[in-house]
Amino acid sequence: MQINWRGVYPAVTTQFNEDFSINHQANAGMLEQLIEEGVHGIIVNGTVGENCSLSAEEKRAVMANAVKAVRGRIPVLSGVAETTTALAVDFAKDAETIGIDGLMVLPGMVYRSTADEAIHHFQQVARGTGLPIMIYNNPVTYGVDVSIESMKILAAEDNIVAVKEATEDTRRISELFREFGDRFVVFGGVDDIALECLMLGATGWISGLTNVFPKQSVAIYNLAAEGRYKEALEIWRWFMPLLRLDTIPTLVQCIKFAEQLAGRGSERVRAPRLPLKGEQRDYVEGLFREAVESQPRV
């Protein structure tokens, strides 16, 4: 299966109205702005999109409205984060009908899978759809590592074509290329080590903070792709304090608050998440203000 997934893919937020219903108009406007600022693809219904806070119907509506707003200009992927394998397969089938370009598949939610169970889950989703699939490997959060040995098994599924690698161990990038060559498209999935992943050969970066500073994110990717690492580092070091927010439990609230400060969205989140307050709120606002005052030209 041939795909052309590369570059910076923001995992976009889901915007809510005052009554916490989904604000599809705001979502469409946010996607339009990101496209204008050069992102190469988007991912809806990810962690930053509060997937597990949305109903089944809402997730499908988010996909349908994203496809409508993007109009084929860049790839639109959707996270698949369901509690059972059967529900994940149903979701994948519906996503294909809606017209999504690909899926980023997580292990089963709530239940912490063994390696064998995670492999089975990914296999069943892959076999239930013709869509290209990205495996999301995040052992820190989901408790199961999709190891090189696991990927050897999953390589037999033709439509498993990519990996979002979020082990926080950059050695895994090199191990994937050493073992599989160009069999998989490899995305870095942790914001504060993304440049290292790109230097090691990752063809893309799935990012949360790109929602706030897309032009700078795209500039880092483009410079790295051209081997202009010294120039990329200048932007990277400026961006790093904000990128660290992607690695903490309140990453969704931090990103949405930063979006609000940037005039790009609302900080509203669905409970059990709550907006930032106190020292953490002040800290994020301080980082954002400092970044705006010192942002490099791109």
Order of alpha helices (4+ residues) and beta strands (2+ residues): beta-alpha-beta-alpha-beta-alpha-beta-alpha-beta-alpha-alpha-beta-alpha-beta-alpha-beta-alpha-alpha-alpha-alpha
